[in-house]
């Protein structure tokens, strides 16, 4: 995802569904001094951890966290050069609302970038992958704890309901993005999908 972004000048980046700041803090290592990264998440517990990590951060750019939903962004129009989502797009209840509001807060020619698990389109990949995520991973998680088993079953179900890269690209174009690009990785299990305003 970062390879598609230009960090040669100061930029403002919004990281949706940032959780504890995994992608947000990685961005802080490459965004130039004077830039701004805003991590947004609905979970107060996740943001408490993210803010705790932020206190230990040594970065040239500013990092802030905001509690809000991706479907209704609390920012002015044309604010961010990039909006990112790392491994979380499939968890939004109304992706079209996310795409519409993302389009609004992006500057002209700005980019939306998402890396996420997707349902593989090739049957030869999907069948063994389906068995792995619904049976093997939960069984291994169950060896650790009931919590891990439930978490991995939840993950498998979100992947089962996820959109393909082509479906996400079509949805981005449908709400008004000018162009899209996508790249499948790891035998089509993960995909990068980007849309430019």
C-alpha positions as CSV (number, residue, x, y, z in Angstrom):
1,X,0.0,0.0,0.0
2,X,2.8,2.5,0.9
3,X,4.5,1.9,-2.4
4,X,1.5,3.6,-4.1
5,X,1.9,6.7,-2.0
6,X,4.1,9.7,-2.6
7,X,5.9,10.9,0.6
8,X,8.2,13.4,-1.1
9,X,6.2,16.3,0.3
10,X,4.1,17.0,3.4
11,X,0.8,15.1,3.3
12,X,-2.3,14.6,5.4
13,X,-3.4,11.0,5.7
14,X,-6.5,9.5,7.3
15,X,-6.3,5.9,8.5
16,X,-9.7,4.4,8.8
17,X,-10.5,1.6,11.4
18,X,-7.0,2.2,12.8
19,X,-7.5,0.0,15.8
20,X,-4.4,0.3,18.0
21,X,-2.5,2.1,15.3
22,X,-0.7,-0.6,13.4
23,X,-0.9,1.1,10.0
24,X,-1.0,4.6,11.5
25,X,2.4,4.3,13.2
26,X,3.9,2.7,10.2
27,X,2.8,5.7,8.2
28,X,4.4,8.0,10.8
29,X,7.8,6.5,9.9
30,X,7.5,7.6,6.3
31,X,5.4,10.8,6.3
32,X,7.6,13.9,6.1
33,X,8.0,16.4,8.9
34,X,5.1,18.8,8.9
35,X,2.7,16.1,7.7
36,X,-0.3,14.9,9.7
37,X,-1.8,11.4,10.2
38,X,-5.2,10.9,11.7
39,X,-6.2,7.5,13.0
40,X,-10.0,6.9,13.2
41,X,-11.7,4.1,15.0
42,X,-15.0,3.5,16.7
43,X,-13.6,1.5,19.6
44,X,-12.6,3.5,22.7
45,X,-10.6,0.6,24.1
46,X,-8.5,0.4,20.9
47,X,-7.9,4.2,20.9
48,X,-6.7,4.1,24.5
49,X,-4.0,1.7,23.5
50,X,-3.2,3.7,20.4
51,X,-2.8,6.9,22.4
52,X,-0.6,5.1,24.9
53,X,1.7,4.0,22.0
54,X,1.6,7.6,20.7
55,X,3.3,8.9,23.9
56,X,6.3,6.7,23.1
57,X,6.4,7.8,19.4
58,X,9.4,9.6,17.9
59,X,8.2,11.0,14.6
60,X,8.7,14.1,12.5
61,X,5.0,14.3,11.7
62,X,2.0,14.8,13.9
63,X,-0.2,11.8,14.8
64,X,-3.7,12.2,16.2
65,X,-6.6,9.8,16.9
66,X,-10.3,10.4,16.6
67,X,-13.3,8.3,17.7
68,X,-15.8,8.2,14.9
69,X,-17.3,5.9,12.3
70,X,-16.0,5.6,8.7
71,X,-19.5,6.1,7.3
72,X,-19.8,9.6,8.6
73,X,-16.4,11.3,8.8
74,X,-16.1,14.4,11.1
75,X,-13.8,16.3,8.7
76,X,-14.1,19.1,6.2
77,X,-14.3,18.3,2.5
78,X,-11.0,18.1,0.6
79,X,-8.8,17.7,3.6
80,X,-6.7,14.5,3.0
81,X,-4.3,13.4,0.3
82,X,-4.7,9.8,1.2
83,X,-7.3,7.7,3.1
84,X,-6.1,4.2,4.0
85,X,-7.7,1.1,5.5
86,X,-5.6,-1.8,6.6
87,X,-7.2,-5.2,7.0
88,X,-10.6,-3.8,8.0
89,X,-12.6,-2.8,5.0
90,X,-14.7,-5.9,5.2
91,X,-15.8,-5.0,8.7
92,X,-17.7,-1.8,7.7
93,X,-21.5,-2.1,7.8
94,X,-22.1,0.3,4.9
95,X,-19.1,0.3,2.5
96,X,-20.8,2.6,0.0
97,X,-21.3,5.2,2.7
98,X,-17.6,4.9,3.6
99,X,-16.6,5.3,-0.1
100,X,-18.9,8.3,-0.5
101,X,-17.6,10.1,2.6
102,X,-14.0,9.2,1.8
103,X,-14.4,10.8,-1.7
104,X,-15.7,13.9,0.0
105,X,-12.7,14.3,2.4
106,X,-10.1,13.6,-0.3
107,X,-8.4,16.5,-2.1
108,X,-8.6,16.4,-5.9
109,X,-6.5,13.6,-7.3
110,X,-6.3,12.1,-3.7
111,X,-6.3,8.3,-3.2
112,X,-8.2,5.8,-1.2
113,X,-6.1,2.7,-0.5
114,X,-7.2,-0.6,1.1
115,X,-5.4,-3.8,1.8
116,X,-7.6,-6.6,3.0
117,X,-8.4,-10.2,3.1
118,X,-10.8,-11.1,0.3
119,X,-12.6,-14.2,-0.9
120,X,-10.4,-15.8,-3.6
121,X,-12.1,-15.9,-6.9
122,X,-10.4,-19.1,-8.1
123,X,-12.2,-22.2,-6.8
124,X,-8.9,-24.1,-6.8
125,X,-7.6,-21.6,-4.2
126,X,-10.9,-21.0,-2.3
127,X,-11.7,-24.6,-1.4
128,X,-8.4,-25.4,0.6
129,X,-8.4,-21.8,1.9
130,X,-12.0,-22.1,3.1
131,X,-11.1,-25.4,4.9
132,X,-8.0,-23.8,6.4
133,X,-9.7,-20.7,7.8
134,X,-12.9,-22.4,9.1
135,X,-11.3,-25.6,10.5
136,X,-7.5,-25.5,10.9
137,X,-7.1,-22.0,12.3
138,X,-10.0,-22.2,14.8
139,X,-8.7,-25.6,16.0
140,X,-5.2,-24.2,16.5
141,X,-6.7,-21.1,18.3
142,X,-8.7,-23.4,20.5
143,X,-5.5,-24.9,21.8
144,X,-4.6,-21.5,23.1
145,X,-8.0,-20.4,24.5
146,X,-11.7,-20.3,23.7
147,X,-11.3,-16.5,23.0
148,X,-8.8,-17.2,20.2
149,X,-11.0,-19.9,18.7
150,X,-14.0,-17.5,18.6
151,X,-11.9,-14.7,17.2
152,X,-10.6,-16.8,14.4
153,X,-14.1,-18.1,13.5
154,X,-15.3,-14.4,13.4
155,X,-12.3,-13.6,11.1
156,X,-13.3,-16.5,8.8
157,X,-16.9,-15.3,8.6
158,X,-15.9,-11.8,7.7
159,X,-13.7,-13.1,4.9
160,X,-16.6,-15.3,3.7
161,X,-18.8,-12.2,3.4
162,X,-16.1,-9.9,2.0
163,X,-16.2,-8.3,-1.5
164,X,-13.8,-9.3,-4.2
165,X,-11.3,-6.8,-5.5
166,X,-13.3,-6.3,-8.7
167,X,-16.5,-5.7,-6.7
168,X,-14.8,-3.1,-4.5
169,X,-13.4,-1.4,-7.6
170,X,-16.8,-1.2,-9.2
171,X,-18.3,0.3,-6.0
172,X,-15.6,3.0,-5.9
173,X,-16.3,3.9,-9.5
174,X,-20.1,3.9,-8.7
175,X,-19.8,6.5,-6.0
176,X,-17.7,8.8,-8.2
177,X,-14.0,7.9,-8.0
178,X,-12.3,8.7,-11.4
179,X,-10.2,5.5,-11.6
180,X,-9.3,2.5,-9.7
181,X,-6.5,-0.1,-9.6
182,X,-6.2,-3.4,-7.8
183,X,-3.5,-6.0,-7.2
184,X,-4.1,-9.5,-5.9
185,X,-1.5,-11.0,-3.5
186,X,-0.9,-14.3,-1.8
187,X,-2.8,-16.3,-4.4
188,X,-5.7,-13.8,-4.3
189,X,-6.3,-14.2,-0.6
190,X,-5.3,-10.5,0.0
191,X,-5.9,-7.6,-2.3
192,X,-4.9,-4.0,-2.6
193,X,-7.7,-1.8,-4.0
194,X,-7.1,1.8,-4.8
195,X,-9.4,4.6,-6.0
196,X,-8.4,8.1,-7.2
197,X,-10.7,11.1,-6.9
